[in-house]
Structures are given as C-alpha cells and as structure tokens.
C-alpha cells in the first residue's frame, strides 16, 4: 500500500513536525512505502490532496479543522481518492470530536494503524466542500479572524478574546430557507448548517451522524422588543446564541425563536455581504445552495467496541 504523510508544521505548536520521523516510521511498518511532505504555504494541503488521487492508497495528514477542509476540497471532485488518516493537531479539532478520533498524536496514530475505513458525508456548499459546519452571523467569525499567533500561544482563549473584541454585535439579516415544499422566511442573527456533532469544541448537535446523507440546519431568529436599547438587544441575542453551544440545538428547536430542519438538499438565501464560516475558515459570501454528498470520502475511524 502506498501511503503519503503530509503535515502542517505550525499547527498545534509544531507537535507533528517534532514527531514526523517517528510517525512516518510507524506508518512504514504498517503500510510499507511512505512518502512525507511538510507544507510551506497556506492552501498547500489542498494541492497535495489533489495530487495524491490515483497515486496513493492512503493520505495521512496532521493539522486542524482548516487543514481538513483543505484536504476535502482538494480531493472531493476527483476520482481514485485515497482513504484518509487524520491526526488532529489544531486548536479545536471539531472534526475529530465528531468522528471519535483521539485528539492526541499517539492516540490518533494508533487509530490509523488499527482502525477501519468508513465512508463519510461531505457537504457541497455552492462550489466549495465543507466537512462539518457552515455558519454565518454572530459569534461565527472569531475562528478565522483570530490571528494564528494568538491561537498558537493561547489556544481556544484566542477565540474568546476575538469575540469580546469584534464579535459581540449581532446584526439582523433576512434569511430565506427552502427545500422542496418546505420554506421559512425570518430575520436572523445566526445560521448554522451542521454535518458533525461538535462545533467550537461543544456538542451542539449531539445526535449528528457523519454518514446519513443529511445535514442539520439551525436559524436563530432576531426578535427586537419595543423601546429596547441596542445594548439590551445584543445581550439577549448573545445569550440566545450561547444557549445553542451549551444546550445543543435540539433542546431549542421547539422555541418560536428558532427554526430547524434536517435534509440532504436545500438553499439558504442571505444578503450578498453575509460572510460564511466553512469548517472554521472564512468561506463564501451571500446565498448558498447545499447538497450533502452521501458517503463521499473514506476515512479510518476507530473500530466500534475497541
């Protein structure tokens, strides 16, 4: 079996770079021929993943959720895609949390050596591919606006600092959701489209399944009150958004201030200047068309019960 090991040398304070030799040696013992690539620029993992299709049977890579997004976008539209082995070394590692992959280098490597490949879904959002979440509105910009230096030094606290600095104002915007004969129009402060269980390291969607061909949609509506100050309104919206992360969206789905939906194909129309977050990275702006590609990629996951 031909295996390629690629890693982001700055992710996780350089932990993968320090252990790259030992990781490659273990992979060689298990899979035979192993090539090693360290990225030197942003976006290079996308190119590496594309080049691996048809050349390698297994692509093992180390990085965070943004690195995973690069890999998915590199191989999603190509044939002869290699199976994926993932070593999470990012700040939050939501994809690993959703997939049940250990978040230590040693544990993740053992999973690759001993686990089994499973086919997982990918969301196609317009012309991009998203593994676990596409979101817009309040609180959703901190993951890509927080500086890399801050994330390396302070971890998740860098996101909290970015929220306090720039992301506490909840602008309302018009949202139109449609899927077949289902539709919803609302003034919203946050939209989340989820394929995984974990967002921002919290179990926002605990019942989420990575291979069922469907995504969960959550729209938090804006509901200004008469004679309410701007400060009071933003504070209420902040607490409404935080409830999604602390309680999970299903516990809030019956609220009149929340719209939820589950399906495999739908559209979400928002203003052109609305910026989306794709897997923790800055994505497209404006309206999106979403289609869940059922069991589109193959990844090594822990064997159930072991």
C-alpha positions, -999 to +999 in steps of 0.1 A: +000+000+000+014+034-010+010+060+018+016+097+018+021+115+052+016+153+050+015+178+079+012+214+087+045+222+106+030+251+125-003+235+136-005+226+173+027+245+182+047+223+158+039+190+176+035+170+143+068+184+129+087+173+160+073+137+157+072+135+119+101+110+117+085+086+143+051+089+127+065+081+093+084+051+107+052+037+123+032+042+091+060+024+072+059-006+095+021-009+089+016+002+053+050-002+036+061+026+012+056+061+029+064+095+014+065+126+036+055+162+028+056+192+050+035+222+039+053+255+033+023+278+025-014+283+032-036+262+009-008+237+000-027+207+016-054+212-010-029+207-038-012+178-020-046+160-016-054+166-053-021+152-064-025+121-042-056+109-060-047+080-082-011+079-068-016+069-032-039+044-014-038+063+019-033+100+027-024+106+064-023+142+074-018+163+105-034+196+111-066+214+124-101+217+111-089+242+085-063+217+072-091+190+070-111+215+049-082+219+025-078+182+021-116+177+014-116+205-012-085+190-029-099+155-034-137+158-034-142+163-071-115+138-082-116+101-089-095+074-072-095+093-039-072+078-013-085+068+021-078+094+048-059+090+081-063+121+103-040+133+131-057+163+147-032+190+159-054+221+157-068+244+183-104+230+185-104+198+164-142+196+159-140+170+131-120+146+153-145+151+181-174+143+158-157+113+143-145+098+176-108+102+167-084+106+197-071+141+199-036+132+209-009+124+183-003+089+198-039+080+200-048+093+165-018+073+151-029+041+168-064+047+153-048+049+118-028+017+124-056-003+139-089+013+128-110+006+098-120+028+068-156+041+067-174+062+041-185+097+054-206+125+040-193+158+027-214+189+022-212+207-012-219+244-005-221+262-038-187+252-054-169+246-021-168+214+001-174+215+038-169+187+062-187+196+094-202+232+096-211+262+075-224+291+096-229+329+095-239+356+118-230+364+154-200+346+170-191+328+137-162+350+126-138+345+155-123+313+143-109+328+111-103+364+124-083+354+154-045+356+145-026+324+141+000+337+166-027+341+192-041+306+186-007+290+189+000+309+221-034+308+238-054+281+221-092+285+224-088+316+246-077+334+214-112+328+201-128+342+233-106+373+230-117+378+194-154+375+203-150+401+230-131+424+207-151+422+175-180+397+175-204+408+202-226+428+179-255+407+164-266+423+132-300+411+120-303+400+084-331+384+063-329+347+057-350+327+032-347+289+036-362+265+010-361+228+004-388+212-019-421+223-004-406+234+029-397+271+033-391+297+060-385+335+060-370+351+090-350+379+104-320+361+118-288+366+138-272+333+132-274+304+108-257+270+113-256+241+088-241+211+106-228+177+094-210+169+126-217+167+163-192+193+176-189+230+169-164+252+188-155+221+208-191+218+222-217+192+214-241+215+196-255+186+175-251+155+198-272+133+176-254+143+144-243+114+121-215+117+096-228+092+071-266+095+070-268+118+039-284+147+058-274+179+075-290+198+103-300+234+098-305+259+126-317+295+122-317+317+153-342+344+147-339+381+157-368+394+177-364+430+188-387+443+215-405+476+216-384+505+230-355+482+236-320+496+237-293+483+213-272+471+242-301+451+257-310+436+223-274+425+216-271+410+251-303+389+245-291+377+212-257+368+227-274+346+253-296+330+227-266+321+206-247+308+236-276+285+245-271+267+212-235+258+222-242+250+259-276+231+255-275+218+219-297+228+191-324+201+195-333+213+230-340+247+215-357+236+182-392+239+197-387+275+206-406+301+185-373+319+181-355+290+164-361+273+131-346+239+125-346+215+096-328+182+086-323+172+050-299+164+021-305+194-003-317+229+004-310+266-002-303+294+022-306+329+008-290+357+028-277+392+018-247+394-005-224+408+022-231+380+047-199+360+052-199+323+058-176+303+080-167+269+064-151+245+089-136+273+109-122+292+079-135+322+060-158+310+032-180+325+006-204+354+009-241+356+001-267+329-006-257+292-007-271+260-022-263+230-001-262+193-012-250+165+011-228+140-008-236+108+010-206+086+018-183+106-005-149+102+013-133+073+031-116+078+065-100+055+090-121+055+122-119+036+155-135+001+154-167+001+174-162-015+208-125-014+207 
